[in-house]
């Protein structure tokens, strides 16, 4: 019988995270203080992050040990399986081999607990009582609510308003794990009140929700901020995905020619691809493709500039591909990809040509999601479906060219909480959005001067 799942024993789980900073030919530019425009130091971050995470943020060490307590919690769902998508291959009639890593088997249903758990652990070790954070579609908020509950932390989640209403069961899941959830922009912070004053009907954005969470953390002595993507330490924690995948491909006697990952802030893409990018830097031939929505085309249409990580301007300035910190994308159902910038690590790799990027409209993405669900049986999250769209296009190109490539992608989460989005697609109500070029130019014109 042909093998479908390539699994690892718990003893084969990575004991260290991989830090790609150690191997990058060009390091990202340093974050700058929003006031002085000088590089930020540990003291600038200590108001909202524990020192252990600050040290990981700036580290250039190749391997960072994973704490024993974190490994024990990882074992609730890790190692995750690597699947050979034979039924999808057959449905497409492609000679390509397709593999996917299934991160939807985590308690929160996505890859996000890979970083939520260590973040909760390090904050608990530092004596923090409460976490303020944001979430788009709800995957990160769910993960932080789950992790915070394990360590006895109170968690407050500012959830982007359009997703708060689109995905009520995500909110229910967060509240089940003990978190409090507010629709953002809210009336609870100065940042939220400012946005609502300018636009009372604002649908929100990740940038706005970040502003609210950062303000909340900075104004409460017992509270720290936790971020689900973008920052170096977040991408670091996600590398357990790619490290496990390398062992699984070795067991399968195979290796990917091309890797696809959806990309909003960059944690999913970095997690699955960083160990393989290290191979590429070392001379191995492998392509890595970031897939983003046409409504929020950060890498494909943004500019590599210093910009705020949030809307109001409370965070350090990050060198990244950006659409402008006050850019508010349309309310697409892939809420986790509605971010104006990308992780500086991902942006530097893209600038250096070590990864590629493409963008797709949400109707084509949902069509790909249905193809996957009807062959493999798993309903993918709308974010993950962007990677699936890239994979299917690649597999069909292989069919046309009669080329036997090995294609790999990260199924970053399941879509069981996203059935409202599938209902909209199946009923013909789902619209495509291509963000107008003039609106992007307007937002980019308001970038801070450095």
Helices and strands as residue ranges (DSSP letters): E 5-6, G 10-12, E 16-18, G 20-22, H 42-45, H 51-58, E 63-65, H 68-74, E 82-84, H 86-92, E 97-102, G 103-105, H 113-125, E 130-135, H 139-150, E 154-160, H 161-166, H 168-176, E 180-184, H 190-198, H 206-218, E 223-226, H 232-237, H 240-252, E 258-262, H 267-281, E 287-293, G 294-296, H 298-301, E 303-308, E 317-322, G 335-337, H 344-351, E 356-360, H 362-376, H 382-401, E 406-411, G 416-418, H 419-426, H 437-445
